[in-house]
Amino acid sequence: MKRFFLLTAGLLAGMYAVACTNFIVGKKASVDGSVICSYNADSYGAFMWLYHYPAGKHQKGEMRQIYEWDTNKYLGAIPEAEETYNVVGNINEWQLTIGETTYGGREEMVDSTGLIDYGSLIYITLQRSKSAREAIQVMTTLTETYGYYSEGETFTICDPEEAWILEMQGCGPDRKVSKERVVWVARRIPDNAICGHANQSRIGTFPLKDKENVLYSKNVIKYARKMGWFNDKDEEFSFKNAYAFPDFGGRRICDARVWSFYNHHVKGMERYLPWALGKDKDAEDMPLWVVPEKKLSVQDIMADMRDHYEGTPLAIDSTDVGAGIWSMPYRPTPLYYKVDGKKYFNERPTSTQQTAWTFVSQMRSWLPRQVGGCFWFGNDDGNMVAYTPIYCSMTERPECYNTPGADDVTFSDKNAFWVENWVSNMVYPRYKVLFPSLKAVRDSLEKSYFMQQPAIEEKARNMEPAAMQKYLNDYSVTQAQRMLARWKQLATYLIVKYNDMAVKPDENGRFTRNKYGLGERVKRPGYEPHFARRIVKETGERYVVPEESEK
C-alpha cells in the first residue's frame, strides 16, 4: 500500500497514503520446504475484510469493470478472461500468493490515464494465473496494454516452488512524451534465501542475461536514459537509483524494517546498520536478500510481523514521554512532526497500530493444492491478533471476516476487524499492564491451530476433492469464529480486570471474591519508577508533600 510520508529529490511529495511490509522465505530457507510470504496492510482508518472472488467461466466479449482499490474510483473496463480461478484473501486455488508495498517513485512517471491500479492488478492476476511466472506475465502484459494508474510498486509474487519480487512504474500520462506505458523488473529470490520490502524500491543492479531468474521490460534502461536519469553502462544500471532513489525516509522509515527482519535471522547485520539509520549518505547498501542462519517456520514469520525493533539501536524507547505511563511501543501518526520549525520523525517498526489486516501465506508443493495453501489471516495489527488458518480452496467465508452491515464507520461485535480493534485500542495506551493478557490468549489460540494442523491436513488429503474442499472450508470457518468468540471474551475480561486504571485480582481467569461475596480489593499499580521521576523533573516542587504531613 502507498507510502504515507513525504518523499524528496524529485519523488512524490505531500502524498497522503498508507504503508505496508512484505517478508519472503524461499522453500529451502523454510523448516518444512514451504514457500512463505507475509503482508501487513497499514492503512489509516480503512476497514478491511477477507476478499473472495469465486472461480468462473466467462463469455466472449464480457468486460471487467476496474475500480481503484484505494478510493473506489471507476477507471474503466477491460475484457474478462475466459476462465478465472477461486481467490480468497491474497491466495488463489493454485496456492499463488501476491502482496505489495508502494514505494512511490518519480512523480512524472505516474500515468493518470492508466486503467489498472496496483490493487486491482493483484486480484485480477490472482484470478488469471496458476504460477508466479505466469502472474508476472499477466501483470506486465495488462499494464503494458492498458496502462498502470498507480505510483511505483513492489509486488511479492510466490507459488509453492518459487518466490519473486516485481517492481513497476508507469511512464507518465503524455503519450507524445512516451508511447511506452510501464517500466518493470522482476527477480527470483534464491530458494535458500529470505527477502523483504517495506515501501522502498529494493532492486538495484541486476544480471541482464540471467533469463531464468531475472525478467525485465525492454525499455527499463532505455527509458531512464531518455529521461536523463542514467548515463552509464547498462551493466551498472540500478532500478531503484534511477526511479526511486533511497533517501533518508526510504532507508530509516522503510528499509529499516527489512534490516530488522534480516537481523533476526542473520549474524553480522550491524554492517548495514548505518544504511538502516539513514543519516550516512555513504553507508553501504543493504543486500536484496540474505541466507538465514537457521531455517524459518511460519511461526517465525508471524513473530517477525510483530517486531518493534526490540534489542536494536532502533528500538522504540519505552521510557521516553512518547511511551506514556505504561511503556507503549507505538507512536501516533502522522509519522513526521515539527517543533519550533524543526522536523522530527517517529520510528516505523513492522508492527504498527494502523495495520488493517495481515497475513502469512504458506505454500507447499508436496500436498494437494487445496491443502497446501494455508493463508494465516488477522484483521488488525499483527502483534494484537491471532492468525487464523484460511485454506486456499475456501469458497465460503467466516461471518467475522465478511460481516453484513459492518464497515469503516459501523461497529459490529460480529466482525473481527471491530472486535480486534476494540481490544487493541484498550491495550495500546496501557500496554505494559494489559498486553500480557492479550498475548496469552493470542499465543494459546495459535498454538492450538498449529497443533491441529497435521491431523486436519492428513485427514483432508485422503478425501475426494469436493469433500476435501468442504472439510477445509468448514474447519477454517470454525477456527475464525472461535477466535472471534474468544476475543469478545478477552474484551470483557480486560474492561473488568483493568477498570479505572486499577487491577482486579483473579485466578485462572476468574475474578476472586472476599468472604462477604464482593470482589477482592483492587491493586493500584501507579507509576513506573522512570515515569514518576519524569513527572518530578518536569513539575519540580509542585507536588512535593510537606515534611510535617509525613509524620
C-alpha positions as CSV (number, residue, x, y, z in Angstrom):
1,M,0.0,0.0,0.0
2,K,1.0,3.6,-0.5
3,R,3.7,5.3,1.4
4,F,2.5,7.8,4.0
5,F,5.5,10.1,4.4
6,L,6.9,12.9,2.3
7,L,9.2,11.9,-0.5
8,T,12.0,14.2,-1.7
9,A,14.6,14.6,-4.5
10,G,12.1,14.6,-7.3
11,L,9.9,11.9,-5.8
12,L,6.3,12.1,-4.9
13,A,5.7,14.8,-2.3
14,G,2.9,15.5,0.1
15,M,1.1,12.3,-0.6
16,Y,-1.4,11.1,1.9
17,A,-1.4,7.4,1.9
18,V,-0.7,4.2,3.7
19,A,2.2,1.8,4.0
20,C,3.0,-1.9,4.2
21,T,5.6,-4.6,4.8
22,N,6.3,-7.9,3.0
23,F,8.7,-10.7,4.1
24,I,9.6,-13.6,1.8
25,V,11.1,-17.1,2.6
26,G,12.4,-19.4,-0.2
27,K,11.5,-23.1,0.0
28,K,15.0,-24.2,1.1
29,A,15.1,-21.5,3.7
30,S,11.9,-22.8,5.5
31,V,11.8,-25.7,8.0
32,D,9.3,-27.7,6.0
33,G,10.1,-26.8,2.4
34,S,7.2,-24.4,2.0
35,V,7.5,-21.0,0.3
36,I,6.3,-18.4,2.8
37,C,5.4,-14.7,2.4
38,S,3.8,-12.2,4.6
39,Y,2.0,-8.8,4.4
40,N,1.0,-6.1,6.8
41,A,-1.6,-3.8,5.2
42,D,-1.2,-0.5,7.0
43,S,-4.0,1.9,6.3
44,Y,-5.3,4.9,8.3
45,G,-8.9,4.3,9.2
46,A,-9.5,1.7,6.4
47,F,-11.9,-1.1,7.1
48,M,-10.8,-4.4,5.7
49,W,-12.3,-7.8,5.2
50,L,-11.3,-11.2,3.7
51,Y,-11.6,-10.9,0.0
52,H,-13.2,-13.6,-2.1
53,Y,-13.5,-14.0,-5.9
54,P,-15.2,-17.2,-6.9
55,A,-13.9,-19.2,-9.9
56,G,-15.9,-18.7,-13.1
57,K,-16.3,-19.1,-16.8
58,H,-16.9,-16.0,-18.9
59,Q,-18.5,-15.3,-22.3
60,K,-16.5,-13.8,-25.1
61,G,-17.0,-10.0,-25.1
62,E,-17.7,-9.9,-21.3
63,M,-16.0,-6.9,-19.8
64,R,-14.5,-6.4,-16.3
65,Q,-15.1,-3.1,-14.6
66,I,-12.0,-1.6,-12.9
67,Y,-12.4,0.5,-9.7
68,E,-9.3,1.8,-7.9
69,W,-8.7,-0.3,-4.8
70,D,-7.9,2.6,-2.5
71,T,-10.7,5.0,-3.5
72,N,-13.3,3.0,-5.4
73,K,-12.9,5.5,-8.3
74,Y,-14.1,4.0,-11.6
75,L,-11.1,3.7,-14.0
76,G,-12.5,1.8,-17.0
77,A,-13.1,-1.7,-18.3
78,I,-11.0,-4.5,-19.8
79,P,-12.0,-7.8,-21.4
80,E,-12.6,-10.6,-18.9
81,A,-10.6,-13.8,-19.1
82,E,-12.4,-16.9,-20.4
83,E,-11.7,-18.7,-17.1
84,T,-11.0,-17.2,-13.6
85,Y,-9.8,-19.0,-10.5
86,N,-11.0,-19.0,-7.0
87,V,-9.3,-16.4,-4.8
88,V,-9.6,-16.0,-1.0
89,G,-7.6,-13.2,0.6
90,N,-4.4,-12.8,-1.4
91,I,-4.1,-16.5,-2.3
92,N,-5.8,-18.5,-5.1
93,E,-6.7,-22.1,-5.5
94,W,-3.3,-22.9,-7.1
95,Q,-1.5,-21.5,-4.0
96,L,-0.3,-18.4,-5.8
97,T,0.1,-15.5,-3.4
98,I,0.6,-11.8,-4.2
99,G,1.4,-9.0,-1.8
100,E,2.7,-5.5,-2.3
101,T,4.3,-2.3,-0.8
102,T,4.2,1.1,-2.6
103,Y,7.4,3.0,-2.9
104,G,6.1,6.0,-4.8
105,G,9.0,6.9,-7.2
106,R,9.2,9.8,-9.6
107,E,6.1,12.0,-9.7
108,E,6.3,12.5,-13.5
109,M,6.1,8.7,-14.1
110,V,2.5,8.3,-12.7
111,D,0.1,7.6,-15.5
112,S,-3.2,9.2,-14.7
113,T,-4.6,7.7,-18.0
114,G,-3.9,4.1,-16.9
115,L,-6.8,1.7,-16.5
116,I,-5.3,-0.6,-13.8
117,D,-4.2,0.4,-10.3
118,Y,-2.0,-1.8,-8.1
119,G,-4.8,-3.3,-6.0
120,S,-6.9,-4.3,-9.0
121,L,-3.8,-5.7,-10.7
122,I,-3.2,-8.0,-7.8
123,Y,-6.7,-9.5,-7.7
124,I,-7.2,-9.7,-11.5
125,T,-3.8,-11.5,-11.7
126,L,-4.7,-14.0,-8.9
127,Q,-7.9,-14.9,-10.8
128,R,-5.9,-15.5,-14.1
129,S,-2.6,-17.2,-13.0
130,K,-1.5,-20.6,-11.8
131,S,2.1,-19.8,-11.0
132,A,4.4,-16.9,-10.1
133,R,6.0,-16.7,-13.5
134,E,2.6,-16.7,-15.2
135,A,1.5,-14.0,-12.8
136,I,4.4,-11.8,-13.8
137,Q,3.5,-12.2,-17.5
138,V,-0.1,-11.4,-16.7
139,M,0.7,-8.3,-14.6
140,T,3.2,-6.9,-17.1
141,T,1.0,-7.6,-20.1
142,L,-2.0,-6.0,-18.6
143,T,-0.2,-2.8,-17.6
144,E,1.7,-2.6,-20.9
145,T,-1.7,-2.9,-22.7
146,Y,-4.0,-0.8,-20.6
147,G,-1.6,1.4,-18.6
148,Y,-0.7,1.5,-14.9
149,Y,-2.6,4.0,-12.8
150,S,-0.6,3.8,-9.5
151,E,2.7,5.0,-8.2
152,G,5.8,2.8,-8.1
153,E,5.1,-0.6,-6.5
154,T,7.0,-3.6,-5.3
155,F,5.0,-6.8,-5.6
156,T,5.7,-10.1,-3.8
157,I,4.7,-13.0,-6.1
158,C,5.0,-16.6,-4.7
159,D,3.9,-20.1,-5.6
160,P,4.8,-23.4,-3.9
161,E,8.1,-23.6,-5.9
162,E,9.3,-20.0,-6.4
163,A,9.4,-16.6,-4.8
164,W,9.8,-13.4,-6.9
165,I,9.6,-9.6,-6.4
166,L,8.4,-7.4,-9.2
167,E,9.0,-3.6,-9.3
168,M,6.9,-1.5,-11.6
169,Q,6.3,2.2,-12.5
170,G,4.2,3.9,-15.2
171,C,5.8,6.1,-17.9
172,G,3.7,9.2,-17.4
173,P,0.3,10.3,-18.9
174,D,1.6,12.0,-22.0
175,R,1.8,9.6,-25.0
176,K,3.6,12.3,-27.0
177,V,6.4,12.2,-24.5
178,S,6.4,8.4,-24.2
179,K,4.5,5.8,-26.1
180,E,5.6,3.3,-23.5
181,R,3.2,2.6,-20.7
182,V,5.4,1.0,-18.0
183,V,8.9,0.0,-16.8
184,W,9.5,-3.0,-14.7
185,V,12.0,-5.6,-13.4
186,A,11.4,-8.9,-11.6
187,R,13.9,-11.0,-9.7
188,R,13.6,-14.5,-8.4
189,I,14.6,-14.9,-4.7
190,P,17.0,-17.8,-4.3
191,D,15.4,-20.9,-2.7
192,N,17.7,-20.7,0.3
193,A,17.3,-17.0,1.0
194,I,14.9,-14.6,2.6
195,C,13.9,-11.1,1.3
196,G,11.8,-8.2,2.4
197,H,10.5,-4.8,1.2
198,A,8.6,-2.1,3.1
199,N,7.8,0.9,0.8
200,Q,11.3,1.5,-0.7
201,S,12.3,0.1,-4.1
202,R,14.7,-2.7,-3.4
203,I,16.0,-3.9,-6.8
204,G,19.3,-2.2,-7.6
205,T,21.6,-3.6,-10.3
206,F,20.6,-6.9,-11.8
207,P,22.1,-9.5,-14.3
208,L,21.0,-8.6,-17.8
209,K,21.4,-12.1,-19.2
210,D,20.1,-14.4,-16.5
211,K,16.7,-15.1,-18.2
212,E,15.9,-17.9,-15.7
213,N,16.0,-15.6,-12.6
214,V,15.6,-12.1,-14.0
215,L,12.9,-10.6,-16.1
216,Y,12.5,-7.0,-17.2
217,S,10.8,-4.7,-19.7
218,K,12.7,-3.9,-22.9
219,N,12.6,-0.2,-22.1
220,V,13.7,-0.4,-18.4
221,I,17.1,1.1,-19.1
222,K,16.3,3.0,-22.3
223,Y,13.5,5.0,-20.6
224,A,15.9,6.1,-17.8
225,R,18.4,7.2,-20.5
226,K,15.8,9.1,-22.5
227,M,14.7,10.9,-19.4
228,G,18.3,11.8,-18.4
229,W,18.3,9.8,-15.2
230,F,21.0,7.3,-16.2
231,N,24.1,7.7,-18.4
232,D,26.5,4.9,-17.6
233,K,27.0,1.3,-18.9
234,D,23.9,-0.9,-19.0
235,E,25.6,-3.3,-16.5
236,E,25.7,-0.5,-13.9
237,F,22.0,0.3,-14.2
238,S,20.2,0.3,-10.8
239,F,16.4,0.3,-11.0
240,K,16.0,1.9,-7.6
241,N,18.7,4.6,-8.0
242,A,17.1,5.6,-11.3
243,Y,13.4,5.5,-10.5
244,A,13.2,5.7,-6.6
245,F,16.4,6.8,-5.0
246,P,16.6,5.6,-1.4
247,D,16.7,8.9,0.6
248,F,16.6,9.2,4.4
249,G,12.9,8.2,4.5
250,G,13.4,5.3,2.2
251,R,16.1,3.9,4.4
252,R,15.2,4.8,8.0
253,I,11.4,4.6,7.6
254,C,11.3,1.7,5.1
255,D,14.5,-0.4,4.7
256,A,14.9,-0.3,8.5
257,R,12.0,-2.8,8.8
258,V,13.8,-5.1,6.3
259,W,17.1,-4.7,8.2
260,S,15.4,-5.7,11.5
261,F,13.9,-8.8,9.7
262,Y,17.3,-9.8,8.5
263,N,18.8,-9.1,11.8
264,H,16.6,-11.7,13.5
265,H,18.0,-14.4,11.3
266,V,21.5,-13.4,10.1
267,K,24.6,-12.6,12.0
268,G,26.6,-9.5,11.1
269,M,23.8,-7.2,10.1
270,E,25.4,-4.4,12.2
271,R,27.4,-3.9,9.0
272,Y,24.3,-2.5,7.4
273,L,23.0,-0.6,10.4
274,P,24.3,2.8,9.0
275,W,22.2,2.2,5.9
276,A,19.1,1.5,8.1
277,L,19.7,4.5,10.3
278,G,19.5,6.6,7.1
279,K,21.8,9.5,8.0
280,D,25.0,8.4,6.4
281,K,24.8,9.2,2.7
282,D,27.9,7.0,2.0
283,A,26.6,3.9,4.0
284,E,26.9,0.5,2.4
285,D,23.7,-0.6,0.7
286,M,21.8,-3.5,2.2
287,P,21.5,-6.7,0.1
288,L,18.3,-7.6,-1.7
289,W,18.3,-10.9,0.1
290,V,20.3,-12.8,2.7
291,V,20.7,-16.5,3.6
292,P,19.4,-17.2,7.2
293,E,21.5,-18.9,9.8
294,K,18.6,-21.3,10.5
295,K,15.6,-22.3,8.5
296,L,12.4,-20.3,9.3
297,S,8.9,-21.5,10.2
298,V,5.5,-19.9,9.7
299,Q,5.6,-19.0,13.5
300,D,9.0,-17.3,13.0
301,I,7.5,-15.0,10.3
302,M,4.5,-14.3,12.5
303,A,6.9,-13.2,15.2
304,D,8.7,-11.0,12.6
305,M,5.5,-9.3,11.7
306,R,5.1,-8.3,15.4
307,D,8.5,-6.6,15.6
308,H,9.1,-3.2,17.3
309,Y,12.9,-3.2,16.7
310,E,13.4,-4.8,20.2
311,G,17.1,-5.3,21.1
312,T,18.4,-3.0,18.4
313,P,19.5,0.7,18.2
314,L,16.2,1.5,16.6
315,A,14.1,0.0,19.5
316,I,11.1,2.2,20.4
317,D,12.2,3.8,23.7
318,S,9.9,2.5,26.5
319,T,11.0,5.3,28.8
320,D,10.5,8.4,26.8
321,V,7.4,10.6,27.1
322,G,6.0,9.1,23.8
323,A,5.7,5.7,25.5
324,G,3.2,7.1,28.0
325,I,2.8,5.9,31.5
326,W,2.8,2.2,30.6
327,S,5.7,1.8,28.1
328,M,3.7,1.7,24.8
329,P,5.9,0.6,21.8
330,Y,3.7,2.5,19.4
331,R,3.6,6.2,18.4
332,P,0.8,8.3,17.0
333,T,0.7,9.4,13.3
334,P,1.5,11.3,11.3
335,L,5.0,10.0,11.0
336,Y,6.6,13.4,10.9
337,Y,6.0,16.4,13.2
338,K,7.5,19.8,13.7
339,V,8.6,21.6,16.9
340,D,9.7,25.3,16.7
341,G,10.2,24.8,12.9
342,K,12.4,21.8,13.2
343,K,11.3,18.5,11.7
344,Y,11.2,15.2,13.7
345,F,10.1,11.7,13.0
346,N,8.8,8.6,14.8
347,E,10.3,5.2,14.2
348,R,8.3,3.0,12.0
349,P,8.6,-0.7,13.1
350,T,6.9,-3.5,11.3
351,S,4.1,-3.8,13.9
352,T,2.0,-0.6,13.9
353,Q,-1.4,0.3,15.1
354,Q,-2.8,1.3,11.7
355,T,-2.5,-2.2,10.3
356,A,-5.9,-3.1,8.9
357,W,-5.1,-6.7,8.1
358,T,-2.1,-9.0,8.0
359,F,-1.3,-12.4,6.6
360,V,1.4,-15.1,6.5
361,S,0.9,-17.4,3.4
362,Q,2.2,-20.9,3.5
363,M,2.5,-22.7,0.1
364,R,3.5,-26.4,-0.1
365,S,4.2,-28.3,-3.3
366,W,4.0,-31.8,-1.9
367,L,0.4,-31.6,-0.7
368,P,-2.8,-31.5,-2.8
369,R,-3.1,-27.8,-3.7
370,Q,-6.4,-27.5,-1.7
371,V,-4.4,-28.4,1.4
372,G,-1.0,-27.0,0.5
373,G,-2.1,-23.3,0.5
374,C,-2.7,-22.1,4.1
375,F,-3.3,-18.4,4.4
376,W,-2.9,-17.3,8.0
377,F,-5.0,-14.2,8.4
378,G,-5.5,-11.5,11.0
379,N,-7.8,-8.4,10.9
380,D,-5.7,-5.9,12.9
381,D,-2.1,-5.2,14.0
382,G,-0.2,-8.5,13.7
383,N,1.0,-8.1,17.3
384,M,-2.6,-7.8,18.5
385,V,-4.2,-10.7,16.7
386,A,-4.2,-14.5,16.5
387,Y,-3.5,-15.5,12.9
388,T,-6.3,-18.0,11.9
389,P,-5.9,-20.6,9.1
390,I,-7.7,-20.0,5.9
391,Y,-7.2,-22.7,3.2
392,C,-6.8,-21.6,-0.4
393,S,-9.7,-23.8,-1.6
394,M,-12.2,-21.8,0.6
395,T,-15.3,-20.6,-1.1
396,E,-17.5,-19.5,1.9
397,R,-16.0,-17.0,4.3
398,P,-16.5,-16.8,8.1
399,E,-19.1,-14.2,9.1
400,C,-16.4,-12.5,11.2
401,Y,-14.4,-11.7,8.1
402,N,-17.4,-10.9,6.0
403,T,-20.0,-9.2,8.2
404,P,-23.1,-7.8,6.7
405,G,-23.6,-4.1,7.6
406,A,-20.1,-3.6,9.1
407,D,-17.9,-1.0,7.5
408,D,-15.3,1.6,8.4
409,V,-17.9,3.7,10.4
410,T,-20.3,1.0,11.5
411,F,-19.2,-1.2,14.5
412,S,-20.4,-4.8,14.8
413,D,-19.5,-7.2,17.5
414,K,-19.9,-9.9,14.9
415,N,-17.0,-8.5,13.0
416,A,-13.3,-9.5,13.6
417,F,-11.9,-6.1,12.5
418,W,-14.0,-4.2,15.0
419,V,-13.7,-6.7,17.9
420,E,-9.9,-6.9,17.5
421,N,-9.6,-3.2,17.2
422,W,-11.8,-2.8,20.3
423,V,-9.3,-4.9,22.3
424,S,-6.1,-3.5,20.8
425,N,-7.3,0.1,21.4
426,M,-7.8,-0.7,25.1
427,V,-4.3,-2.3,25.2
428,Y,-2.3,0.4,23.4
429,P,-2.2,3.2,26.0
430,R,-1.8,0.7,28.9
431,Y,0.5,-1.7,27.0
432,K,2.7,-3.0,29.8
433,V,-0.2,-3.8,32.0
434,L,-2.7,-5.2,29.6
435,F,-0.7,-6.7,26.8
436,P,0.3,-9.9,28.7
437,S,-3.3,-10.8,28.9
438,L,-3.8,-10.4,25.2
439,K,-0.6,-12.2,24.4
440,A,-1.6,-15.2,26.5
441,V,-4.9,-15.6,24.5
442,R,-3.2,-14.9,21.2
443,D,-0.5,-17.5,21.7
444,S,-2.9,-20.1,23.1
445,L,-5.1,-19.9,20.0
446,E,-2.2,-20.0,17.6
447,K,-0.7,-22.9,19.5
448,S,-3.9,-24.8,19.2
449,Y,-4.1,-24.2,15.4
450,F,-0.6,-25.4,14.8
451,M,-1.2,-28.5,17.0
452,Q,-4.3,-29.4,15.0
453,Q,-2.8,-28.7,11.6
454,P,-1.0,-32.0,10.9
455,A,-4.1,-34.1,11.7
456,I,-6.5,-31.8,9.9
457,E,-4.4,-31.9,6.7
458,E,-3.7,-35.6,6.9
459,K,-7.4,-36.3,7.0
460,A,-8.1,-33.8,4.2
461,R,-5.5,-35.1,1.8
462,N,-7.2,-38.5,1.7
463,M,-10.6,-37.2,0.7
464,E,-12.1,-36.6,-2.7
465,P,-11.6,-33.0,-3.9
466,A,-15.1,-31.8,-3.2
467,A,-15.2,-33.4,0.2
468,M,-11.7,-32.0,0.9
469,Q,-12.7,-28.5,0.0
470,K,-15.8,-28.6,2.2
471,Y,-13.9,-30.1,5.1
472,L,-11.2,-27.4,5.0
473,N,-13.7,-24.7,4.4
474,D,-15.7,-25.7,7.5
475,Y,-12.6,-26.0,9.6
476,S,-11.4,-22.5,8.6
477,V,-14.8,-21.0,9.4
478,T,-14.9,-22.8,12.7
479,Q,-11.5,-21.5,13.8
480,A,-12.2,-18.0,12.7
481,Q,-15.5,-17.8,14.6
482,R,-13.9,-19.5,17.6
483,M,-11.2,-16.8,17.6
484,L,-13.9,-14.1,17.5
485,A,-15.7,-15.6,20.4
486,R,-12.5,-15.8,22.4
487,W,-11.6,-12.2,21.5
488,K,-15.0,-10.9,22.7
489,Q,-14.4,-12.8,26.0
490,L,-11.0,-11.1,26.2
491,A,-12.5,-7.7,25.6
492,T,-14.9,-8.1,28.6
493,Y,-12.2,-9.6,30.7
494,L,-9.9,-6.6,30.1
495,I,-12.6,-4.0,30.9
496,V,-13.4,-5.7,34.2
497,K,-9.9,-6.6,35.3
498,Y,-8.3,-3.2,34.5
499,N,-11.2,-0.9,35.0
500,D,-10.3,2.7,36.1
501,M,-6.5,2.1,35.9
502,A,-6.7,-0.4,38.8
503,V,-6.3,-4.2,38.6
504,K,-8.8,-6.7,40.0
505,P,-7.3,-9.9,41.3
506,D,-8.2,-13.1,39.5
507,E,-7.2,-16.8,39.5
508,N,-7.2,-18.7,36.2
509,G,-9.3,-16.1,34.6
510,R,-12.0,-16.0,37.3
511,F,-12.2,-12.9,39.5
512,T,-11.7,-13.6,43.2
513,R,-14.1,-12.5,45.9
514,N,-13.7,-11.9,49.6
515,K,-15.5,-13.8,52.3
516,Y,-18.5,-11.5,52.1
517,G,-19.0,-12.2,48.4
518,L,-17.7,-8.9,47.0
519,G,-14.8,-8.6,44.6
520,E,-11.4,-8.6,46.3
521,R,-9.8,-5.2,46.9
522,V,-8.2,-3.9,43.7
523,K,-4.5,-3.3,43.2
524,R,-3.3,0.1,42.2
525,P,0.0,-0.2,40.2
526,G,0.6,3.6,40.0
527,Y,3.5,5.0,38.0
528,E,6.5,3.1,36.7
529,P,9.6,4.5,38.6
530,H,11.1,6.0,35.4
531,F,7.8,7.8,34.7
532,A,7.5,9.1,38.3
533,R,11.0,10.6,38.0
534,R,10.0,12.3,34.8
535,I,6.9,13.9,36.4
536,V,9.1,15.2,39.3
537,K,11.7,16.5,36.8
538,E,9.0,18.3,34.8
539,T,6.9,19.7,37.7
540,G,9.6,20.4,40.3
541,E,8.3,21.1,43.8
542,R,4.7,21.4,42.8
543,Y,3.6,18.0,44.1
544,V,6.1,17.6,47.0
545,V,4.3,16.6,50.2
546,P,5.4,18.8,53.2
547,E,7.6,17.0,55.7
548,E,5.1,17.6,58.6
549,S,2.5,15.8,56.6
550,E,4.8,12.8,56.6
551,K,4.7,12.5,60.4
